[in-house]
């Protein structure tokens, strides 16, 4: 398409030009990120941005993310039709508010909240699980502080007990709202929070214990049932009433459909609140999250604000104010479109593709599967022999085939374990699983023909050692220590986490 227009260059006079490519409209000041003096045609603006976005990865091949990358065209249309609705204007958009309330009730019932026939669930839609966790944490902190004040006890040193495998949003909550984060360290082969160690760390200042239903690292579900049993015993012995929050960001829309008999939700008495990400296995585009409480008493009333300047009394409990309505509407679409049967079929299909990918990776003979059979549909795997090449090199080479596969090291005290992780979403098919295995084999074969970066580093260290102390030989322990240090250097700053 040829566009004819008048464009004024900052250093030139105005002139009429014809151009075929929108890139001709790019002027020198643009890289400086300053607002240009003149306008450009809408077609040109679109093409400039569209051309740059072509350099982004393809969402369906982004196997690092748990976030939904495909929805039905009918839902896409509903999203587009509601982009201009500000959800906070509840008086102006009462139907949208009603749809959010319906979603909260659907989720609460899915998680077995003890709701009476005439009662409504207590919960709220959020931008994602990060905001949901902030709200749940604030509720726990306020309840704990109120109780301590009434007892005449200090209330300035609250803490939360979690596993070291928690998503970074928990660290954000602790830092932003001045709560100590007490982390249960991991061990090789056990990459989730140990309930026994967690309960041992609980003290009178613990506002809650946070359990993860679907670890970001391996997809594994933590044993909330055992945690509830152990914490109940400790509460009776000490007179405390330490509660549990379940971070079900990834697993909240998986467990009810694949593992309905698993006890992790409000069927356990100490579970007081649960968050879940609608934009993960809730099958909605980002960003939408949800947090629901067991009952009204678990959400302190003084955290809920009431406003009336938008037309009526409106209760609000959020960290932000304005937000879009599209994802709330999209969530309700998925609930009524799929129903329990539909969600179950999607999750069964994801699980089947997970098993196909796992079997394919195992057949290569090069990898050890780290993830468990019960959990979020994903495959986490490490190299059996990492003395010559690392999982980080494999991840880099897979990019050449279009795949985005994250490589990372485990948290303390399992930092020496480095893994690759593939998340299986609704739009990841069996054919894609087979193609990924094929490309992994190609990458491994290629790396085996290349010089080892680790070996080169070891040789360099050996030469330096020989020049200084004439000591060239290193025992196995020293070699392994050097490899671990090399991995840590590569992995620095690569901590994984998405909400």
Secondary structure as the mmCIF struct_conf table of DSSP 4:
data_model
#
loop_
_struct_conf.conf_type_id
_struct_conf.id
_struct_conf.beg_label_comp_id
_struct_conf.beg_label_asym_id
_struct_conf.beg_label_seq_id
_struct_conf.end_label_comp_id
_struct_conf.end_label_asym_id
_struct_conf.end_label_seq_id
STRN STRN1 UNK A 3 UNK A 7
TURN_TY1_P TURN_TY1_P1 UNK A 10 UNK A 11
BEND BEND1 UNK A 12 UNK A 12
STRN STRN2 UNK A 15 UNK A 19
BEND BEND2 UNK A 20 UNK A 21
HELX_RH_3T_P HELX_RH_3T_P1 UNK A 22 UNK A 25
HELX_RH_3T_P HELX_RH_3T_P2 UNK A 28 UNK A 32
TURN_TY1_P TURN_TY1_P2 UNK A 33 UNK A 33
BEND BEND3 UNK A 37 UNK A 38
HELX_RH_AL_P HELX_RH_AL_P1 UNK A 42 UNK A 53
TURN_TY1_P TURN_TY1_P3 UNK A 54 UNK A 55
BEND BEND4 UNK A 56 UNK A 56
HELX_LH_PP_P HELX_LH_PP_P1 UNK A 57 UNK A 58
HELX_RH_3T_P HELX_RH_3T_P3 UNK A 59 UNK A 61
STRN STRN3 UNK A 62 UNK A 62
TURN_TY1_P TURN_TY1_P4 UNK A 63 UNK A 64
BEND BEND5 UNK A 67 UNK A 67
HELX_RH_AL_P HELX_RH_AL_P2 UNK A 73 UNK A 81
TURN_TY1_P TURN_TY1_P5 UNK A 82 UNK A 84
STRN STRN4 UNK A 86 UNK A 86
TURN_TY1_P TURN_TY1_P6 UNK A 87 UNK A 88
TURN_TY1_P TURN_TY1_P7 UNK A 90 UNK A 92
HELX_RH_AL_P HELX_RH_AL_P3 UNK A 94 UNK A 110
TURN_TY1_P TURN_TY1_P8 UNK A 111 UNK A 112
TURN_TY1_P TURN_TY1_P9 UNK A 117 UNK A 118
STRN STRN5 UNK A 122 UNK A 126
BEND BEND6 UNK A 127 UNK A 128
HELX_RH_AL_P HELX_RH_AL_P4 UNK A 129 UNK A 150
TURN_TY1_P TURN_TY1_P10 UNK A 151 UNK A 152
BEND BEND7 UNK A 156 UNK A 156
STRN STRN6 UNK A 159 UNK A 163
TURN_TY1_P TURN_TY1_P11 UNK A 164 UNK A 165
HELX_RH_AL_P HELX_RH_AL_P5 UNK A 168 UNK A 176
TURN_TY1_P TURN_TY1_P12 UNK A 177 UNK A 178
STRN STRN7 UNK A 180 UNK A 184
HELX_LH_PP_P HELX_LH_PP_P2 UNK A 185 UNK A 186
STRN STRN8 UNK A 187 UNK A 187
TURN_TY1_P TURN_TY1_P13 UNK A 188 UNK A 189
STRN STRN9 UNK A 190 UNK A 190
BEND BEND8 UNK A 192 UNK A 192
HELX_RH_AL_P HELX_RH_AL_P6 UNK A 195 UNK A 201
TURN_TY1_P TURN_TY1_P14 UNK A 204 UNK A 205
STRN STRN10 UNK A 206 UNK A 212
STRN STRN11 UNK A 213 UNK A 213
BEND BEND9 UNK A 214 UNK A 214
TURN_TY1_P TURN_TY1_P15 UNK A 216 UNK A 218
STRN STRN12 UNK A 220 UNK A 221
HELX_LH_PP_P HELX_LH_PP_P3 UNK A 222 UNK A 222
HELX_RH_AL_P HELX_RH_AL_P7 UNK A 224 UNK A 238
STRN STRN13 UNK A 243 UNK A 247
TURN_TY1_P TURN_TY1_P16 UNK A 249 UNK A 254
HELX_RH_AL_P HELX_RH_AL_P8 UNK A 255 UNK A 258
TURN_TY1_P TURN_TY1_P17 UNK A 260 UNK A 261
BEND BEND10 UNK A 265 UNK A 265
TURN_TY1_P TURN_TY1_P18 UNK A 266 UNK A 267
BEND BEND11 UNK A 268 UNK A 268
TURN_TY1_P TURN_TY1_P19 UNK A 269 UNK A 270
STRN STRN14 UNK A 271 UNK A 277
TURN_TY1_P TURN_TY1_P20 UNK A 278 UNK A 282
BEND BEND12 UNK A 286 UNK A 287
STRN STRN15 UNK A 289 UNK A 293
BEND BEND13 UNK A 294 UNK A 295
HELX_RH_3T_P HELX_RH_3T_P4 UNK A 296 UNK A 298
BEND BEND14 UNK A 299 UNK A 299
HELX_RH_3T_P HELX_RH_3T_P5 UNK A 301 UNK A 303
STRN STRN16 UNK A 305 UNK A 307
TURN_TY1_P TURN_TY1_P21 UNK A 309 UNK A 310
BEND BEND15 UNK A 311 UNK A 312
STRN STRN17 UNK A 314 UNK A 316
BEND BEND16 UNK A 319 UNK A 321
STRN STRN18 UNK A 324 UNK A 324
BEND BEND17 UNK A 325 UNK A 325
HELX_RH_AL_P HELX_RH_AL_P9 UNK A 326 UNK A 363
TURN_TY1_P TURN_TY1_P22 UNK A 364 UNK A 364
BEND BEND18 UNK A 365 UNK A 366
STRN STRN19 UNK A 367 UNK A 369
BEND BEND19 UNK A 371 UNK A 371
BEND BEND20 UNK A 373 UNK A 374
STRN STRN20 UNK A 375 UNK A 375
BEND BEND21 UNK A 376 UNK A 377
STRN STRN21 UNK A 378 UNK A 383
BEND BEND22 UNK A 384 UNK A 384
BEND BEND23 UNK A 387 UNK A 388
HELX_RH_AL_P HELX_RH_AL_P10 UNK A 391 UNK A 398
HELX_RH_3T_P HELX_RH_3T_P6 UNK A 399 UNK A 401
TURN_TY1_P TURN_TY1_P23 UNK A 402 UNK A 402
STRN STRN22 UNK A 404 UNK A 404
STRN STRN23 UNK A 406 UNK A 409
TURN_TY1_P TURN_TY1_P24 UNK A 412 UNK A 413
TURN_TY1_P TURN_TY1_P25 UNK A 415 UNK A 416
STRN STRN24 UNK A 418 UNK A 423
TURN_TY1_P TURN_TY1_P26 UNK A 426 UNK A 427
HELX_RH_AL_P HELX_RH_AL_P11 UNK A 430 UNK A 449
BEND BEND24 UNK A 450 UNK A 450
HELX_LH_PP_P HELX_LH_PP_P4 UNK A 451 UNK A 452
HELX_RH_AL_P HELX_RH_AL_P12 UNK A 453 UNK A 468
TURN_TY1_P TURN_TY1_P27 UNK A 469 UNK A 469
BEND BEND25 UNK A 470 UNK A 470
HELX_RH_AL_P HELX_RH_AL_P13 UNK A 476 UNK A 491
TURN_TY1_P TURN_TY1_P28 UNK A 492 UNK A 493
#
